[in-house]
Amino acid sequence: MVGIGLGQVLRLNVVAFPPTPCFGTIGFLNGNGVAPPNSASKNVSLNPGQADFVDLTAASLGIQFGQRMELQPVVMVTAAPNGASACQASAEVFDVFTLRTSAVLAPQP
């Protein structure tokens, strides 16, 4: 779980580390295991060496000054046509005004 507050963005990055492609869905869940309202998820189909990301802003969640929300970045890997699929992920929290990163984490399977 990682927390975000007003003026912050939670970004989930995923990469297909060579030589294996990455197929799956990336997104976020709240503490109850449910996707928060107005959150984005994305289906990814990446060749080796390609990367993608999905952002979730505190503003889109209606977070007000002084509030925080805990979220879990989630990568659900699906099988590729040939059966091989592997995705490496990381998540970061950054400030929308300064673009300074305040937290970086590597989610565990």
Secondary structure, 3 states (H helix, E strand, C coil): CEEEECCEEEEEEEECCCCCCEEEEEEEECCCCCCCCCCCCEEEEECCCCEEEEEEECHHHCCCCCCEEEEEEEEEECCCCCCCCCCEEEEEEEECCCCCEEEEECCCC
